[in-house]
């Protein structure tokens, strides 16, 4: 299953300055590993903070485990949307419209 996962900085929660460099280096490595091994199809940064990834996970539980290991997890909010194949969605709509 594919999921669109977006993150935004959690309001009112700040990463301690003395941990910032380490956490950001860990996050960079974590993201790079997941893109390289195919767990993520892609990952992008939002210029104003946060970002998105297309995540491949076999279940919601697997997705939960994966996101719980995200180094910035305590400082972000997630928005998660399951994705389905575009062609399949159009085929269903066209069928429903009588085509």
C-alpha angles and dihedrals in degrees: 000000000000125000133188105223120188127184130200129181109270109247115248095010119105130192108238110252092230090058100038099092094047095045093048092049090050091048093050090051093045092051093045092050092050093048092045095050093045097248085120121039088203143340128208137183125229110225090225093051136288125044148204142255137187101228128198113211131158093219144003088257091055090050090050091051092048094050092046087063093055105119093221092046096115091055102045140067120222131219112191129191124180112228131214132192113282094222092051090052093050092046091054093048093047090049091049089052090055098261 
